[in-house]
């Protein structure tokens, strides 16, 4: 299980996450911030839990590239 969390309010719209993990992230046309696809929001944190282990490596690259460190990725 791969768990990805995005703290969207702090996003600066650099687009690195979209470039590195396009299957998980997309840029919003409304405000220019990252959107974690298929996520659920709770108290400002957007989270997905996916059984698809193939998304882990790209998600880790996006996490490491994020200049404001608002992406968290865990594998259980």
Biopython code that builds the backbone (N, CA, C, O; Angstrom):
import numpy as np
from Bio.PDB.StructureBuilder import StructureBuilder

atoms = [
    (1, "UNK", "N", (0.848, -1.183, 0.000)),
    (1, "UNK", "CA", (0.000, 0.000, 0.000)),
    (1, "UNK", "C", (0.891, 1.243, 0.000)),
    (1, "UNK", "O", (1.826, 1.351, 0.794)),
    (2, "UNK", "N", (0.592, 2.159, -0.884)),
    (2, "UNK", "CA", (1.313, 3.433, -0.976)),
    (2, "UNK", "C", (0.370, 4.536, -0.502)),
    (2, "UNK", "O", (-0.764, 4.644, -0.967)),
    (3, "UNK", "N", (0.863, 5.358, 0.436)),
    (3, "UNK", "CA", (0.074, 6.469, 0.964)),
    (3, "UNK", "C", (0.785, 7.771, 0.605)),
    (3, "UNK", "O", (1.945, 7.976, 0.964)),
    (4, "UNK", "N", (0.072, 8.649, -0.112)),
    (4, "UNK", "CA", (0.637, 9.941, -0.535)),
    (4, "UNK", "C", (-0.216, 11.042, 0.080)),
    (4, "UNK", "O", (-1.445, 11.005, 0.020)),
    (5, "UNK", "N", (0.462, 12.028, 0.676)),
    (5, "UNK", "CA", (-0.228, 13.161, 1.286)),
    (5, "UNK", "C", (0.330, 14.457, 0.725)),
    (5, "UNK", "O", (1.541, 14.605, 0.561)),
    (6, "UNK", "N", (-0.560, 15.392, 0.434)),
    (6, "UNK", "CA", (-0.188, 16.700, -0.099)),
    (6, "UNK", "C", (-0.806, 17.785, 0.775)),
    (6, "UNK", "O", (-2.010, 17.775, 1.032)),
    (7, "UNK", "N", (0.029, 18.723, 1.231)),
    (7, "UNK", "CA", (-0.459, 19.878, 1.990)),
    (7, "UNK", "C", (-0.609, 21.025, 0.988)),
    (7, "UNK", "O", (0.271, 21.875, 0.853)),
    (8, "UNK", "N", (-1.734, 21.023, 0.297)),
    (8, "UNK", "CA", (-1.955, 21.861, -0.881)),
    (8, "UNK", "C", (-1.868, 23.363, -0.625)),
    (8, "UNK", "O", (-1.404, 24.103, -1.492)),
    (9, "UNK", "N", (-2.297, 23.824, 0.530)),
    (9, "UNK", "CA", (-2.326, 25.265, 0.817)),
    (9, "UNK", "C", (-0.937, 25.900, 0.735)),
    (9, "UNK", "O", (-0.813, 27.091, 0.448)),
    (10, "UNK", "N", (0.101, 25.110, 0.986)),
    (10, "UNK", "CA", (1.473, 25.628, 0.967)),
    (10, "UNK", "C", (2.149, 25.485, -0.392)),
    (10, "UNK", "O", (3.305, 25.877, -0.548)),
    (11, "UNK", "N", (1.446, 24.929, -1.377)),
    (11, "UNK", "CA", (2.009, 24.725, -2.718)),
    (11, "UNK", "C", (2.345, 26.070, -3.367)),
    (11, "UNK", "O", (1.576, 27.027, -3.282)),
    (12, "UNK", "N", (3.518, 26.121, -4.021)),
    (12, "UNK", "CA", (3.937, 27.339, -4.723)),
    (12, "UNK", "C", (3.812, 27.201, -6.240)),
    (12, "UNK", "O", (4.155, 28.125, -6.978)),
    (13, "UNK", "N", (3.324, 26.050, -6.707)),
    (13, "UNK", "CA", (3.069, 25.855, -8.134)),
    (13, "UNK", "C", (4.300, 25.674, -9.001)),
    (13, "UNK", "O", (4.312, 26.104, -10.154)),
    (14, "UNK", "N", (5.336, 25.044, -8.465)),
    (14, "UNK", "CA", (6.583, 24.874, -9.224)),
    (14, "UNK", "C", (6.466, 23.831, -10.341)),
    (14, "UNK", "O", (7.241, 23.861, -11.297)),
    (15, "UNK", "N", (5.501, 22.907, -10.228)),
    (15, "UNK", "CA", (5.215, 21.898, -11.252)),
    (15, "UNK", "C", (6.146, 20.682, -11.234)),
    (15, "UNK", "O", (6.000, 19.805, -12.086)),
    (16, "UNK", "N", (7.081, 20.598, -10.315)),
    (16, "UNK", "CA", (7.997, 19.444, -10.270)),
    (16, "UNK", "C", (7.247, 18.134, -10.048)),
    (16, "UNK", "O", (7.561, 17.123, -10.677)),
    (17, "UNK", "N", (6.258, 18.147, -9.156)),
    (17, "UNK", "CA", (5.531, 16.910, -8.864)),
    (17, "UNK", "C", (4.803, 16.392, -10.102)),
    (17, "UNK", "O", (4.742, 15.183, -10.330)),
    (18, "UNK", "N", (4.260, 17.293, -10.891)),
    (18, "UNK", "CA", (3.547, 16.894, -12.110)),
    (18, "UNK", "C", (4.520, 16.306, -13.126)),
    (18, "UNK", "O", (4.202, 15.321, -13.792)),
    (19, "UNK", "N", (5.690, 16.897, -13.248)),
    (19, "UNK", "CA", (6.693, 16.402, -14.188)),
    (19, "UNK", "C", (7.216, 15.027, -13.791)),
    (19, "UNK", "O", (7.477, 14.191, -14.655)),
    (20, "UNK", "N", (7.372, 14.787, -12.492)),
    (20, "UNK", "CA", (7.975, 13.547, -12.015)),
    (20, "UNK", "C", (6.956, 12.432, -11.744)),
    (20, "UNK", "O", (7.291, 11.250, -11.827)),
    (21, "UNK", "N", (5.727, 12.806, -11.423)),
    (21, "UNK", "CA", (4.695, 11.801, -11.132)),
    (21, "UNK", "C", (3.355, 12.240, -11.734)),
    (21, "UNK", "O", (2.411, 12.530, -10.999)),
    (22, "UNK", "N", (3.269, 12.290, -13.064)),
    (22, "UNK", "CA", (2.047, 12.780, -13.710)),
    (22, "UNK", "C", (0.809, 11.908, -13.471)),
    (22, "UNK", "O", (-0.315, 12.374, -13.655)),
    (23, "UNK", "N", (0.999, 10.677, -13.073)),
    (23, "UNK", "CA", (-0.148, 9.819, -12.789)),
    (23, "UNK", "C", (-0.805, 10.171, -11.453)),
    (23, "UNK", "O", (-1.958, 9.815, -11.215)),
    (24, "UNK", "N", (-0.069, 10.874, -10.576)),
    (24, "UNK", "CA", (-0.593, 11.229, -9.268)),
    (24, "UNK", "C", (-0.924, 12.715, -9.122)),
    (24, "UNK", "O", (-1.812, 13.079, -8.352)),
    (25, "UNK", "N", (-0.208, 13.580, -9.865)),
    (25, "UNK", "CA", (-0.364, 15.019, -9.674)),
    (25, "UNK", "C", (-0.748, 15.734, -10.964)),
    (25, "UNK", "O", (-0.427, 15.292, -12.067)),
    (26, "UNK", "N", (-1.440, 16.846, -10.790)),
    (26, "UNK", "CA", (-1.859, 17.680, -11.905)),
    (26, "UNK", "C", (-1.913, 19.115, -11.380)),
    (26, "UNK", "O", (-2.152, 19.331, -10.192)),
    (27, "UNK", "N", (-1.694, 20.090, -12.252)),
    (27, "UNK", "CA", (-1.775, 21.486, -11.834)),
    (27, "UNK", "C", (-3.202, 21.995, -12.037)),
    (27, "UNK", "O", (-3.833, 21.717, -13.056)),
    (28, "UNK", "N", (-3.695, 22.740, -11.057)),
    (28, "UNK", "CA", (-5.029, 23.319, -11.146)),
    (28, "UNK", "C", (-5.005, 24.532, -12.062)),
    (28, "UNK", "O", (-4.123, 25.384, -11.949)),
    (29, "UNK", "N", (-5.965, 24.609, -12.962)),
    (29, "UNK", "CA", (-6.059, 25.770, -13.845)),
    (29, "UNK", "C", (-6.646, 26.961, -13.100)),
    (29, "UNK", "O", (-6.482, 28.103, -13.531)),
    (30, "UNK", "N", (-7.323, 26.710, -11.992)),
    (30, "UNK", "CA", (-7.948, 27.783, -11.224)),
    (30, "UNK", "C", (-6.937, 28.595, -10.422)),
    (30, "UNK", "O", (-6.950, 29.826, -10.466)),
    (31, "UNK", "N", (-6.050, 27.903, -9.682)),
    (31, "UNK", "CA", (-5.139, 28.635, -8.805)),
    (31, "UNK", "C", (-3.656, 28.325, -9.022)),
    (31, "UNK", "O", (-2.805, 28.874, -8.322)),
    (32, "UNK", "N", (-3.334, 27.448, -9.986)),
    (32, "UNK", "CA", (-1.939, 27.159, -10.302)),
    (32, "UNK", "C", (-1.219, 26.302, -9.282)),
    (32, "UNK", "O", (0.010, 26.235, -9.288)),
    (33, "UNK", "N", (-1.963, 25.646, -8.408)),
    (33, "UNK", "CA", (-1.361, 24.773, -7.402)),
    (33, "UNK", "C", (-1.556, 23.310, -7.783)),
    (33, "UNK", "O", (-2.410, 22.965, -8.599)),
    (34, "UNK", "N", (-0.751, 22.479, -7.176)),
    (34, "UNK", "CA", (-0.804, 21.049, -7.438)),
    (34, "UNK", "C", (-2.070, 20.419, -6.872)),
    (34, "UNK", "O", (-2.576, 20.823, -5.825)),
    (35, "UNK", "N", (-2.567, 19.418, -7.596)),
    (35, "UNK", "CA", (-3.726, 18.643, -7.157)),
    (35, "UNK", "C", (-3.293, 17.181, -7.101)),
    (35, "UNK", "O", (-2.741, 16.656, -8.068)),
    (36, "UNK", "N", (-3.542, 16.530, -5.982)),
    (36, "UNK", "CA", (-3.279, 15.100, -5.848)),
    (36, "UNK", "C", (-4.526, 14.380, -6.344)),
    (36, "UNK", "O", (-5.579, 14.435, -5.710)),
    (37, "UNK", "N", (-4.400, 13.711, -7.472)),
    (37, "UNK", "CA", (-5.546, 13.097, -8.132)),
    (37, "UNK", "C", (-6.194, 12.003, -7.275)),
    (37, "UNK", "O", (-5.500, 11.213, -6.635)),
    (38, "UNK", "N", (-7.514, 11.968, -7.270)),
    (38, "UNK", "CA", (-8.318, 10.963, -6.568)),
    (38, "UNK", "C", (-8.120, 10.993, -5.054)),
    (38, "UNK", "O", (-8.317, 9.982, -4.380)),
    (39, "UNK", "N", (-7.731, 12.148, -4.519)),
    (39, "UNK", "CA", (-7.457, 12.241, -3.083)),
    (39, "UNK", "C", (-8.688, 12.683, -2.302)),
    (39, "UNK", "O", (-9.656, 13.202, -2.859)),
    (40, "UNK", "N", (-8.618, 12.458, -0.999)),
    (40, "UNK", "CA", (-9.656, 12.927, -0.074)),
    (40, "UNK", "C", (-9.011, 13.961, 0.834)),
    (40, "UNK", "O", (-7.884, 13.789, 1.298)),
    (41, "UNK", "N", (-9.755, 15.047, 1.081)),
    (41, "UNK", "CA", (-9.228, 16.143, 1.887)),
    (41, "UNK", "C", (-9.698, 16.034, 3.328)),
    (41, "UNK", "O", (-10.867, 15.756, 3.596)),
    (42, "UNK", "N", (-8.768, 16.258, 4.255)),
    (42, "UNK", "CA", (-9.100, 16.297, 5.675)),
    (42, "UNK", "C", (-8.182, 17.303, 6.342)),
    (42, "UNK", "O", (-6.971, 17.095, 6.415)),
    (43, "UNK", "N", (-8.753, 18.389, 6.828)),
    (43, "UNK", "CA", (-8.015, 19.439, 7.542)),
    (43, "UNK", "C", (-6.839, 19.981, 6.734)),
    (43, "UNK", "O", (-5.757, 20.201, 7.279)),
    (44, "UNK", "N", (-7.047, 20.194, 5.454)),
    (44, "UNK", "CA", (-6.008, 20.784, 4.613)),
    (44, "UNK", "C", (-5.011, 19.804, 4.028)),
    (44, "UNK", "O", (-4.132, 20.203, 3.264)),
    (45, "UNK", "N", (-5.127, 18.536, 4.368)),
    (45, "UNK", "CA", (-4.242, 17.515, 3.831)),
    (45, "UNK", "C", (-5.028, 16.642, 2.859)),
    (45, "UNK", "O", (-6.108, 16.148, 3.184)),
    (46, "UNK", "N", (-4.472, 16.458, 1.663)),
    (46, "UNK", "CA", (-5.101, 15.627, 0.640)),
    (46, "UNK", "C", (-4.343, 14.307, 0.594)),
    (46, "UNK", "O", (-3.120, 14.300, 0.454)),
    (47, "UNK", "N", (-5.055, 13.191, 0.709)),
    (47, "UNK", "CA", (-4.414, 11.887, 0.843)),
    (47, "UNK", "C", (-5.033, 10.861, -0.096)),
    (47, "UNK", "O", (-6.245, 10.838, -0.312)),
    (48, "UNK", "N", (-4.167, 10.009, -0.650)),
    (48, "UNK", "CA", (-4.637, 8.816, -1.356)),
    (48, "UNK", "C", (-3.933, 7.602, -0.767)),
    (48, "UNK", "O", (-2.788, 7.677, -0.322)),
    (49, "UNK", "N", (-4.643, 6.490, -0.776)),
    (49, "UNK", "CA", (-4.073, 5.199, -0.386)),
    (49, "UNK", "C", (-4.261, 4.295, -1.581)),
    (49, "UNK", "O", (-5.389, 4.018, -1.989)),
    (50, "UNK", "N", (-3.163, 3.835, -2.142)),
    (50, "UNK", "CA", (-3.242, 3.034, -3.353)),
    (50, "UNK", "C", (-2.532, 1.690, -3.177)),
    (50, "UNK", "O", (-1.425, 1.632, -2.642)),
    (51, "UNK", "N", (-3.173, 0.615, -3.627)),
    (51, "UNK", "CA", (-2.509, -0.688, -3.597)),
    (51, "UNK", "C", (-1.493, -0.848, -4.734)),
    (51, "UNK", "O", (-0.761, -1.837, -4.785)),
    (52, "UNK", "N", (-1.454, 0.126, -5.640)),
    (52, "UNK", "CA", (-0.558, 0.076, -6.806)),
    (52, "UNK", "C", (0.862, 0.486, -6.402)),
    (52, "UNK", "O", (1.164, 1.676, -6.302)),
    (53, "UNK", "N", (1.718, -0.490, -6.173)),
    (53, "UNK", "CA", (3.093, -0.236, -5.722)),
    (53, "UNK", "C", (3.951, 0.436, -6.803)),
    (53, "UNK", "O", (5.008, 0.986, -6.493)),
    (54, "UNK", "N", (3.515, 0.399, -8.053)),
    (54, "UNK", "CA", (4.327, 0.970, -9.137)),
    (54, "UNK", "C", (4.394, 2.496, -9.071)),
    (54, "UNK", "O", (5.259, 3.097, -9.708)),
    (55, "UNK", "N", (3.500, 3.132, -8.312)),
    (55, "UNK", "CA", (3.513, 4.594, -8.214)),
    (55, "UNK", "C", (4.521, 5.095, -7.172)),
    (55, "UNK", "O", (4.783, 6.295, -7.092)),
    (56, "UNK", "N", (5.079, 4.192, -6.385)),
    (56, "UNK", "CA", (5.949, 4.588, -5.274)),
    (56, "UNK", "C", (7.191, 5.354, -5.725)),
    (56, "UNK", "O", (7.468, 6.432, -5.199)),
    (57, "UNK", "N", (7.935, 4.825, -6.678)),
    (57, "UNK", "CA", (9.200, 5.453, -7.080)),
    (57, "UNK", "C", (9.011, 6.860, -7.639)),
    (57, "UNK", "O", (9.754, 7.772, -7.276)),
    (58, "UNK", "N", (8.028, 7.047, -8.514)),
    (58, "UNK", "CA", (7.768, 8.387, -9.055)),
    (58, "UNK", "C", (7.305, 9.343, -7.963)),
    (58, "UNK", "O", (7.658, 10.522, -7.976)),
    (59, "UNK", "N", (6.524, 8.842, -7.026)),
    (59, "UNK", "CA", (6.033, 9.680, -5.936)),
    (59, "UNK", "C", (7.167, 10.114, -5.015)),
    (59, "UNK", "O", (7.175, 11.244, -4.525)),
    (60, "UNK", "N", (8.111, 9.233, -4.782)),
    (60, "UNK", "CA", (9.285, 9.582, -3.963)),
    (60, "UNK", "C", (10.105, 10.660, -4.672)),
    (60, "UNK", "O", (10.586, 11.591, -4.027)),
    (61, "UNK", "N", (10.266, 10.546, -5.979)),
    (61, "UNK", "CA", (10.999, 11.568, -6.741)),
    (61, "UNK", "C", (10.314, 12.922, -6.623)),
    (61, "UNK", "O", (10.979, 13.946, -6.464)),
    (62, "UNK", "N", (8.976, 12.930, -6.701)),
    (62, "UNK", "CA", (8.216, 14.175, -6.557)),
    (62, "UNK", "C", (8.396, 14.753, -5.158)),
    (62, "UNK", "O", (8.566, 15.962, -4.998)),
    (63, "UNK", "N", (8.360, 13.891, -4.151)),
    (63, "UNK", "CA", (8.555, 14.333, -2.763)),
    (63, "UNK", "C", (9.919, 14.988, -2.591)),
    (63, "UNK", "O", (10.023, 16.059, -1.994)),
    (64, "UNK", "N", (10.955, 14.356, -3.108)),
    (64, "UNK", "CA", (12.317, 14.872, -2.962)),
    (64, "UNK", "C", (12.541, 16.162, -3.747)),
    (64, "UNK", "O", (13.346, 17.000, -3.339)),
    (65, "UNK", "N", (11.846, 16.330, -4.854)),
    (65, "UNK", "CA", (12.031, 17.519, -5.691)),
    (65, "UNK", "C", (11.235, 18.722, -5.185)),
    (65, "UNK", "O", (11.544, 19.857, -5.547)),
    (66, "UNK", "N", (10.229, 18.493, -4.365)),
    (66, "UNK", "CA", (9.362, 19.582, -3.905)),
    (66, "UNK", "C", (10.151, 20.586, -3.060)),
    (66, "UNK", "O", (10.671, 20.222, -2.005)),
    (67, "UNK", "N", (10.247, 21.852, -3.510)),
    (67, "UNK", "CA", (11.053, 22.839, -2.782)),
    (67, "UNK", "C", (10.444, 23.279, -1.448)),
    (67, "UNK", "O", (11.163, 23.779, -0.582)),
    (68, "UNK", "N", (9.138, 23.103, -1.271)),
    (68, "UNK", "CA", (8.506, 23.504, -0.013)),
    (68, "UNK", "C", (8.161, 22.302, 0.885)),
    (68, "UNK", "O", (7.551, 22.467, 1.941)),
    (69, "UNK", "N", (8.551, 21.113, 0.463)),
    (69, "UNK", "CA", (8.426, 19.880, 1.261)),
    (69, "UNK", "C", (7.014, 19.639, 1.795)),
    (69, "UNK", "O", (6.816, 19.434, 2.993)),
    (70, "UNK", "N", (6.035, 19.669, 0.884)),
    (70, "UNK", "CA", (4.637, 19.485, 1.291)),
    (70, "UNK", "C", (4.067, 18.138, 0.856)),
    (70, "UNK", "O", (2.872, 17.886, 1.012)),
    (71, "UNK", "N", (4.926, 17.269, 0.308)),
    (71, "UNK", "CA", (4.485, 15.946, -0.137)),
    (71, "UNK", "C", (5.101, 14.901, 0.785)),
    (71, "UNK", "O", (6.296, 14.939, 1.078)),
    (72, "UNK", "N", (4.266, 13.964, 1.238)),
    (72, "UNK", "CA", (4.759, 12.871, 2.062)),
    (72, "UNK", "C", (4.359, 11.558, 1.386)),
    (72, "UNK", "O", (3.229, 11.415, 0.920)),
    (73, "UNK", "N", (5.284, 10.608, 1.336)),
    (73, "UNK", "CA", (5.025, 9.329, 0.696)),
    (73, "UNK", "C", (5.473, 8.212, 1.641)),
    (73, "UNK", "O", (6.596, 8.214, 2.145)),
    (74, "UNK", "N", (4.574, 7.269, 1.863)),
    (74, "UNK", "CA", (4.891, 6.126, 2.715)),
    (74, "UNK", "C", (4.483, 4.848, 2.011)),
    (74, "UNK", "O", (3.548, 4.826, 1.211)),
    (75, "UNK", "N", (5.200, 3.795, 2.323)),
    (75, "UNK", "CA", (4.882, 2.467, 1.795)),
    (75, "UNK", "C", (4.674, 1.535, 2.974)),
    (75, "UNK", "O", (5.531, 1.429, 3.851)),
    (76, "UNK", "N", (3.523, 0.855, 2.994)),
    (76, "UNK", "CA", (3.250, -0.041, 4.129)),
    (76, "UNK", "C", (3.163, -1.480, 3.665)),
    (76, "UNK", "O", (2.940, -2.378, 4.477)),
]
sb = StructureBuilder()
sb.init_structure("model")
sb.init_model(0)
sb.init_chain("A")
sb.init_seg("    ")
for serial, (resi, resn, name, xyz) in enumerate(atoms, 1):
    if name == "N":
        sb.init_residue(resn, " ", resi, " ")
    sb.init_atom(name, np.array(xyz, "f"), 0.0, 1.0, " ", f" {name:<3s}", serial, name[0])
structure = sb.get_structure()
